[in-house]
């Protein structure tokens, strides 16, 4: 199974926003669990629901962008979870 197939399986409750982070994570850690990332995203999404940046974008866009950068650098799941929650 490719990283993209893992991320985009219909039975996964993964929103499209998180998919690029998971693909980058999988490229560095093909067999590691991504559960921490999923849990952190779910919590961050829930806690920032209804919050917006001055640009009008949902607040979650900033932690998600930071997490994407760190995933591309090859940081681990715990660090990516922390980035989502920062």
N, CA, C and O atoms as a printed pandas DataFrame, in Angstrom:
     atom_number atom_name residue_name chain_id  residue_number  x_coord  y_coord  z_coord
0              1         N          UNK        A               1    0.854   -1.175    0.000
1              2        CA          UNK        A               1    0.000    0.000    0.000
2              3         C          UNK        A               1    0.902    1.241    0.000
3              4         O          UNK        A               1    1.833    1.335    0.800
4              5         N          UNK        A               2    0.627    2.169   -0.882
5              6        CA          UNK        A               2    1.411    3.400   -0.935
6              7         C          UNK        A               2    0.980    4.340    0.178
7              8         O          UNK        A               2   -0.069    4.150    0.794
8              9         N          UNK        A               3    1.797    5.357    0.432
9             10        CA          UNK        A               3    1.452    6.344    1.463
10            11         C          UNK        A               3    0.135    7.033    1.136
11            12         O          UNK        A               3   -0.695    7.242    2.020
12            13         N          UNK        A               4   -0.058    7.384   -0.121
13            14        CA          UNK        A               4   -1.303    8.069   -0.504
14            15         C          UNK        A               4   -2.511    7.163   -0.313
15            16         O          UNK        A               4   -3.567    7.624    0.122
16            17         N          UNK        A               5   -2.371    5.878   -0.633
17            18        CA          UNK        A               5   -3.485    4.961   -0.431
18            19         C          UNK        A               5   -3.817    4.839    1.049
19            20         O          UNK        A               5   -4.989    4.794    1.423
20            21         N          UNK        A               6   -2.787    4.784    1.895
21            22        CA          UNK        A               6   -3.020    4.696    3.340
22            23         C          UNK        A               6   -3.778    5.924    3.828
23            24         O          UNK        A               6   -4.734    5.807    4.595
24            25         N          UNK        A               7   -3.359    7.076    3.391
25            26        CA          UNK        A               7   -3.952    8.324    3.855
26            27         C          UNK        A               7   -5.374    8.496    3.358
27            28         O          UNK        A               7   -6.225    8.990    4.099
28            29         N          UNK        A               8   -5.652    8.107    2.140
29            30        CA          UNK        A               8   -6.919    8.446    1.522
30            31         C          UNK        A               8   -7.940    7.309    1.492
31            32         O          UNK        A               8   -8.937    7.404    0.776
32            33         N          UNK        A               9   -7.713    6.242    2.251
33            34        CA          UNK        A               9   -8.710    5.174    2.317
34            35         C          UNK        A               9  -10.038    5.751    2.784
35            36         O          UNK        A               9  -10.062    6.524    3.743
36            37         N          UNK        A              10  -11.139    5.400    2.137
37            38        CA          UNK        A              10  -12.446    5.951    2.518
38            39         C          UNK        A              10  -12.837    5.652    3.956
39            40         O          UNK        A              10  -13.552    6.443    4.571
40            41         N          UNK        A              11  -12.380    4.515    4.515
41            42        CA          UNK        A              11  -12.782    4.181    5.872
42            43         C          UNK        A              11  -12.002    4.987    6.909
43            44         O          UNK        A              11  -12.376    5.004    8.081
44            45         N          UNK        A              12  -10.951    5.639    6.507
45            46        CA          UNK        A              12  -10.250    6.551    7.411
46            47         C          UNK        A              12  -11.070    7.831    7.500
47            48         O          UNK        A              12  -11.568    8.324    6.487
48            49         N          UNK        A              13  -11.211    8.360    8.687
49            50        CA          UNK        A              13  -11.963    9.604    8.853
50            51         C          UNK        A              13  -11.015   10.791    8.713
51            52         O          UNK        A              13  -11.136   11.780    9.437
52            53         N          UNK        A              14  -10.080   10.690    7.789
53            54        CA          UNK        A              14   -9.069   11.726    7.587
54            55         C          UNK        A              14   -9.600   12.773    6.627
55            56         O          UNK        A              14  -10.022   12.450    5.516
56            57         N          UNK        A              15   -9.580   14.013    7.049
57            58        CA          UNK        A              15   -9.984   15.083    6.152
58            59         C          UNK        A              15   -8.853   15.377    5.177
59            60         O          UNK        A              15   -7.687   15.113    5.467
60            61         N          UNK        A              16   -9.202   15.918    4.034
61            62        CA          UNK        A              16   -8.216   16.188    2.990
62            63         C          UNK        A              16   -7.103   17.108    3.477
63            64         O          UNK        A              16   -5.977   17.018    2.988
64            65         N          UNK        A              17   -7.396   17.989    4.429
65            66        CA          UNK        A              17   -6.370   18.910    4.942
66            67         C          UNK        A              17   -5.183   18.185    5.553
67            68         O          UNK        A              17   -4.056   18.671    5.454
68            69         N          UNK        A              18   -5.397   17.059    6.169
69            70        CA          UNK        A              18   -4.333   16.341    6.862
70            71         C          UNK        A              18   -3.549   15.418    5.931
71            72         O          UNK        A              18   -2.439   15.010    6.271
72            73         N          UNK        A              19   -4.090   15.088    4.787
73            74        CA          UNK        A              19   -3.471   14.125    3.880
74            75         C          UNK        A              19   -2.026   14.469    3.511
75            76         O          UNK        A              19   -1.181   13.575    3.565
76            77         N          UNK        A              20   -1.688   15.715    3.136
77            78        CA          UNK        A              20   -0.300   16.004    2.771
78            79         C          UNK        A              20    0.680   15.798    3.931
79            80         O          UNK        A              20    1.819   15.383    3.715
80            81         N          UNK        A              21    0.249   16.081    5.131
81            82        CA          UNK        A              21    1.098   15.858    6.312
82            83         C          UNK        A              21    1.373   14.368    6.451
83            84         O          UNK        A              21    2.512   13.963    6.684
84            85         N          UNK        A              22    0.346   13.564    6.309
85            86        CA          UNK        A              22    0.511   12.121    6.468
86            87         C          UNK        A              22    1.362   11.512    5.359
87            88         O          UNK        A              22    2.130   10.583    5.609
88            89         N          UNK        A              23    1.235   12.020    4.152
89            90        CA          UNK        A              23    2.067   11.533    3.050
90            91         C          UNK        A              23    3.539   11.843    3.340
91            92         O          UNK        A              23    4.397   10.978    3.162
92            93         N          UNK        A              24    3.835   13.054    3.781
93            94        CA          UNK        A              24    5.216   13.427    4.109
94            95         C          UNK        A              24    5.739   12.591    5.274
95            96         O          UNK        A              24    6.877   12.122    5.245
96            97         N          UNK        A              25    4.907   12.404    6.298
97            98        CA          UNK        A              25    5.299   11.593    7.443
98            99         C          UNK        A              25    5.619   10.168    7.003
99           100         O          UNK        A              25    6.650    9.616    7.387
100          101         N          UNK        A              26    4.740    9.573    6.201
101          102        CA          UNK        A              26    4.924    8.202    5.714
102          103         C          UNK        A              26    6.193    8.057    4.877
103          104         O          UNK        A              26    6.811    6.993    4.881
104          105         N          UNK        A              27    6.587    9.101    4.167
105          106        CA          UNK        A              27    7.792    8.998    3.337
106          107         C          UNK        A              27    9.043    8.836    4.204
107          108         O          UNK        A              27   10.045    8.285    3.749
108          109         N          UNK        A              28    8.988    9.313    5.444
109          110        CA          UNK        A              28   10.124    9.179    6.368
110          111         C          UNK        A              28    9.951    8.007    7.324
111          112         O          UNK        A              28   10.937    7.418    7.765
112          113         N          UNK        A              29    8.725    7.669    7.645
113          114        CA          UNK        A              29    8.419    6.618    8.625
114          115         C          UNK        A              29    7.339    5.683    8.053
115          116         O          UNK        A              29    6.189    5.723    8.493
116          117         N          UNK        A              30    7.703    4.859    7.092
117          118        CA          UNK        A              30    6.696    4.053    6.403
118          119         C          UNK        A              30    5.914    3.083    7.295
119          120         O          UNK        A              30    4.769    2.753    6.985
120          121         N          UNK        A              31    6.501    2.633    8.372
121          122        CA          UNK        A              31    5.789    1.655    9.195
122          123         C          UNK        A              31    5.390    2.193   10.569
123          124         O          UNK        A              31    4.859    1.447   11.392
124          125         N          UNK        A              32    5.632    3.451   10.822
125          126        CA          UNK        A              32    5.296    4.038   12.128
126          127         C          UNK        A              32    3.806    4.352   12.217
127          128         O          UNK        A              32    3.142    4.578   11.205
128          129         N          UNK        A              33    3.304    4.360   13.424
129          130        CA          UNK        A              33    1.901    4.706   13.658
130          131         C          UNK        A              33    1.695    6.210   13.484
131          132         O          UNK        A              33    2.524    7.017   13.903
132          133         N          UNK        A              34    0.592    6.563   12.867
133          134        CA          UNK        A              34    0.243    7.978   12.708
134          135         C          UNK        A              34   -0.911    8.363   13.633
135          136         O          UNK        A              34   -1.530    9.413   13.458
136          137         N          UNK        A              35   -1.192    7.520   14.603
137          138        CA          UNK        A              35   -2.307    7.742   15.522
138          139         C          UNK        A              35   -2.185    9.061   16.286
139          140         O          UNK        A              35   -3.173    9.777   16.449
140          141         N          UNK        A              36   -0.986    9.381   16.752
141          142        CA          UNK        A              36   -0.770   10.630   17.489
142          143         C          UNK        A              36   -1.118   11.837   16.624
143          144         O          UNK        A              36   -1.709   12.803   17.107
144          145         N          UNK        A              37   -0.753   11.781   15.360
145          146        CA          UNK        A              37   -1.039   12.882   14.436
146          147         C          UNK        A              37   -2.547   13.027   14.251
147          148         O          UNK        A              37   -3.080   14.136   14.296
148          149         N          UNK        A              38   -3.227   11.911   14.044
149          150        CA          UNK        A              38   -4.685   11.939   13.891
150          151         C          UNK        A              38   -5.360   12.511   15.138
151          152         O          UNK        A              38   -6.250   13.354   15.037
152          153         N          UNK        A              39   -4.935   12.051   16.303
153          154        CA          UNK        A              39   -5.540   12.516   17.555
154          155         C          UNK        A              39   -5.283   14.005   17.773
155          156         O          UNK        A              39   -6.188   14.742   18.166
156          157         N          UNK        A              40   -4.065   14.444   17.520
157          158        CA          UNK        A              40   -3.731   15.858   17.701
158          159         C          UNK        A              40   -4.530   16.724   16.728
159          160         O          UNK        A              40   -5.016   17.792   17.098
160          161         N          UNK        A              41   -4.662   16.263   15.492
161          162        CA          UNK        A              41   -5.429   17.028   14.515
162          163         C          UNK        A              41   -6.890   17.138   14.943
163          164         O          UNK        A              41   -7.483   18.215   14.885
164          165         N          UNK        A              42   -7.455   16.029   15.368
165          166        CA          UNK        A              42   -8.862   16.031   15.796
166          167         C          UNK        A              42   -9.075   17.002   16.951
167          168         O          UNK        A              42  -10.054   17.749   16.963
168          169         N          UNK        A              43   -8.165   16.996   17.918
169          170        CA          UNK        A              43   -8.277   17.906   19.059
170          171         C          UNK        A              43   -8.098   19.361   18.621
171          172         O          UNK        A              43   -8.879   20.228   19.012
172          173         N          UNK        A              44   -7.078   19.625   17.814
173          174        CA          UNK        A              44   -6.828   20.997   17.347
174          175         C          UNK        A              44   -8.008   21.510   16.532
175          176         O          UNK        A              44   -8.437   22.652   16.703
176          177         N          UNK        A              45   -8.527   20.675   15.653
177          178        CA          UNK        A              45   -9.659   21.068   14.814
178          179         C          UNK        A              45  -10.872   21.401   15.691
179          180         O          UNK        A              45  -11.563   22.394   15.465
180          181         N          UNK        A              46  -11.114   20.559   16.685
181          182        CA          UNK        A              46  -12.265   20.756   17.574
182          183         C          UNK        A              46  -12.101   22.023   18.417
183          184         O          UNK        A              46  -13.055   22.785   18.576
184          185         N          UNK        A              47  -10.912   22.252   18.952
185          186        CA          UNK        A              47  -10.690   23.402   19.834
186          187         C          UNK        A              47  -10.664   24.728   19.074
187          188         O          UNK        A              47  -10.968   25.773   19.648
188          189         N          UNK        A              48  -10.304   24.695   17.792
189          190        CA          UNK        A              48  -10.235   25.931   17.005
190          191         C          UNK        A              48  -11.462   26.146   16.124
191          192         O          UNK        A              48  -11.505   27.084   15.328
192          193         N          UNK        A              49  -12.445   25.285   16.267
193          194        CA          UNK        A              49  -13.663   25.412   15.472
194          195         C          UNK        A              49  -14.302   26.780   15.717
195          196         O          UNK        A              49  -14.538   27.170   16.860
196          197         N          UNK        A              50  -14.572   27.488   14.649
197          198        CA          UNK        A              50  -15.188   28.806   14.760
198          199         C          UNK        A              50  -14.196   29.945   14.963
199          200         O          UNK        A              50  -14.596   31.107   15.041
200          201         N          UNK        A              51  -12.897   29.623   15.051
201          202        CA          UNK        A              51  -11.871   30.665   15.196
202          203         C          UNK        A              51  -11.249   30.940   13.829
203          204         O          UNK        A              51  -10.985   30.023   13.051
204          205         N          UNK        A              52  -11.021   32.222   13.559
205          206        CA          UNK        A              52  -10.483   32.605   12.257
206          207         C          UNK        A              52   -9.307   33.560   12.417
207          208         O          UNK        A              52   -9.236   34.323   13.381
208          209         N          UNK        A              53   -8.396   33.508   11.466
209          210        CA          UNK        A              53   -7.260   34.433   11.430
210          211         C          UNK        A              53   -7.763   35.768   10.885
211          212         O          UNK        A              53   -8.881   35.850   10.376
212          213         N          UNK        A              54   -6.949   36.805   10.989
213          214        CA          UNK        A              54   -7.345   38.114   10.477
214          215         C          UNK        A              54   -7.637   38.073    8.981
215          216         O          UNK        A              54   -8.398   38.893    8.466
216          217         N          UNK        A              55   -7.027   37.113    8.289
217          218        CA          UNK        A              55   -7.249   36.968    6.843
218          219         C          UNK        A              55   -8.601   36.349    6.533
219          220         O          UNK        A              55   -9.040   36.349    5.383
220          221         N          UNK        A              56   -9.266   35.820    7.562
221          222        CA          UNK        A              56  -10.543   35.159    7.365
222          223         C          UNK        A              56  -10.422   33.649    7.238
223          224         O          UNK        A              56  -11.429   32.941    7.229
224          225         N          UNK        A              57   -9.191   33.153    7.140
225          226        CA          UNK        A              57   -8.978   31.709    7.057
226          227         C          UNK        A              57   -9.243   31.063    8.418
227          228         O          UNK        A              57   -9.078   31.707    9.454
228          229         N          UNK        A              58   -9.651   29.796    8.417
229          230        CA          UNK        A              58   -9.799   29.092    9.691
230          231         C          UNK        A              58   -8.459   29.065   10.427
231          232         O          UNK        A              58   -7.407   28.935    9.800
232          233         N          UNK        A              59   -8.495   29.184   11.741
233          234        CA          UNK        A              59   -7.263   29.250   12.519
234          235         C          UNK        A              59   -6.381   28.020   12.308
235          236         O          UNK        A              59   -5.155   28.132   12.344
236          237         N          UNK        A              60   -6.973   26.871   12.094
237          238        CA          UNK        A              60   -6.221   25.619   11.978
238          239         C          UNK        A              60   -5.217   25.652   10.824
239          240         O          UNK        A              60   -4.304   24.827   10.791
240          241         N          UNK        A              61   -5.364   26.581    9.881
241          242        CA          UNK        A              61   -4.440   26.620    8.739
242          243         C          UNK        A              61   -2.999   26.867    9.173
243          244         O          UNK        A              61   -2.075   26.325    8.566
244          245         N          UNK        A              62   -2.789   27.672   10.210
245          246        CA          UNK        A              62   -1.414   27.937   10.656
246          247         C          UNK        A              62   -0.761   26.706   11.280
247          248         O          UNK        A              62    0.313   26.310   10.827
248          249         N          UNK        A              63   -1.362   26.079   12.304
249          250        CA          UNK        A              63   -0.727   24.874   12.849
250          251         C          UNK        A              63   -0.555   23.775   11.799
251          252         O          UNK        A              63    0.419   23.024   11.837
252          253         N          UNK        A              64   -1.487   23.687   10.879
253          254        CA          UNK        A              64   -1.385   22.679    9.831
254          255         C          UNK        A              64   -0.205   22.966    8.895
255          256         O          UNK        A              64    0.506   22.046    8.491
256          257         N          UNK        A              65    0.001   24.234    8.554
257          258        CA          UNK        A              65    1.131   24.605    7.685
258          259         C          UNK        A              65    2.465   24.335    8.374
259          260         O          UNK        A              65    3.402   23.842    7.746
260          261         N          UNK        A              66    2.552   24.655    9.653
261          262        CA          UNK        A              66    3.777   24.389   10.419
262          263         C          UNK        A              66    4.043   22.886   10.453
263          264         O          UNK        A              66    5.175   22.442   10.259
264          265         N          UNK        A              67    3.002   22.119   10.699
265          266        CA          UNK        A              67    3.136   20.667   10.768
266          267         C          UNK        A              67    3.576   20.093    9.432
267          268         O          UNK        A              67    4.376   19.158    9.395
268          269         N          UNK        A              68    3.069   20.633    8.342
269          270        CA          UNK        A              68    3.464   20.173    7.005
270          271         C          UNK        A              68    4.965   20.376    6.793
271          272         O          UNK        A              68    5.654   19.481    6.303
272          273         N          UNK        A              69    5.462   21.541    7.159
273          274        CA          UNK        A              69    6.895   21.831    7.013
274          275         C          UNK        A              69    7.722   20.840    7.832
275          276         O          UNK        A              69    8.703   20.284    7.339
276          277         N          UNK        A              70    7.324   20.625    9.074
277          278        CA          UNK        A              70    8.071   19.716    9.941
278          279         C          UNK        A              70    7.993   18.276    9.454
279          280         O          UNK        A              70    8.962   17.529    9.591
280          281         N          UNK        A              71    6.864   17.873    8.890
281          282        CA          UNK        A              71    6.733   16.523    8.335
282          283         C          UNK        A              71    7.679   16.339    7.155
283          284         O          UNK        A              71    8.282   15.278    6.994
284          285         N          UNK        A              72    7.803   17.368    6.339
285          286        CA          UNK        A              72    8.716   17.299    5.200
286          287         C          UNK        A              72   10.170   17.235    5.658
287          288         O          UNK        A              72   11.008   16.655    4.968
288          289         N          UNK        A              73   10.477   17.818    6.804
289          290        CA          UNK        A              73   11.827   17.732    7.381
290          291         C          UNK        A              73   12.104   16.354    7.983
291          292         O          UNK        A              73   13.255   16.021    8.268
292          293         N          UNK        A              74   11.058   15.558    8.175
293          294        CA          UNK        A              74   11.248   14.209    8.680
294          295         C          UNK        A              74   11.101   14.060   10.181
295          296         O          UNK        A              74   11.590   13.089   10.758
296          297         N          UNK        A              75   10.429   15.017   10.825
297          298        CA          UNK        A              75   10.248   14.906   12.269
298          299         C          UNK        A              75    9.219   13.820   12.608
299          300         O          UNK        A              75    8.383   13.454   11.782
300          301         N          UNK        A              76    9.303   13.323   13.830
301          302        CA          UNK        A              76    8.485   12.173   14.235
302          303         C          UNK        A              76    7.043   12.550   14.576
303          304         O          UNK        A              76    6.680   13.725   14.607
304          305         N          UNK        A              77    6.237   11.527   14.830
305          306        CA          UNK        A              77    4.802   11.715   15.070
306          307         C          UNK        A              77    4.525   12.552   16.310
307          308         O          UNK        A              77    3.606   13.371   16.298
308          309         N          UNK        A              78    5.291   12.369   17.374
309          310        CA          UNK        A              78    5.069   13.162   18.584
310          311         C          UNK        A              78    5.320   14.649   18.324
311          312         O          UNK        A              78    4.578   15.505   18.807
312          313         N          UNK        A              79    6.360   14.943   17.566
313          314        CA          UNK        A              79    6.669   16.333   17.245
314          315         C          UNK        A              79    5.593   16.930   16.345
315          316         O          UNK        A              79    5.201   18.084   16.519
316          317         N          UNK        A              80    5.121   16.147   15.390
317          318        CA          UNK        A              80    4.053   16.636   14.508
318          319         C          UNK        A              80    2.768   16.849   15.281
319          320         O          UNK        A              80    2.027   17.792   15.001
320          321         N          UNK        A              81    2.493   15.998   16.238
321          322        CA          UNK        A              81    1.331   16.190   17.090
322          323         C          UNK        A              81    1.442   17.485   17.889
323          324         O          UNK        A              81    0.470   18.229   18.016
324          325         N          UNK        A              82    2.625   17.747   18.422
325          326        CA          UNK        A              82    2.856   18.984   19.169
326          327         C          UNK        A              82    2.695   20.203   18.271
327          328         O          UNK        A              82    2.158   21.225   18.698
328          329         N          UNK        A              83    3.155   20.099   17.038
329          330        CA          UNK        A              83    3.030   21.216   16.085
330          331         C          UNK        A              83    1.560   21.520   15.809
331          332         O          UNK        A              83    1.177   22.684   15.699
332          333         N          UNK        A              84    0.747   20.490   15.699
333          334        CA          UNK        A              84   -0.683   20.707   15.469
334          335         C          UNK        A              84   -1.348   21.379   16.666
335          336         O          UNK        A              84   -2.323   22.114   16.511
336          337         N          UNK        A              85   -0.821   21.127   17.850
337          338        CA          UNK        A              85   -1.427   21.657   19.062
338          339         C          UNK        A              85   -0.813   22.981   19.512
339          340         O          UNK        A              85   -1.286   23.572   20.482
340          341         N          UNK        A              86    0.210   23.450   18.841
341          342        CA          UNK        A              86    0.882   24.673   19.323
342          343         C          UNK        A              86    0.028   25.922   19.220
343          344         O          UNK        A              86    0.475   27.007   19.590
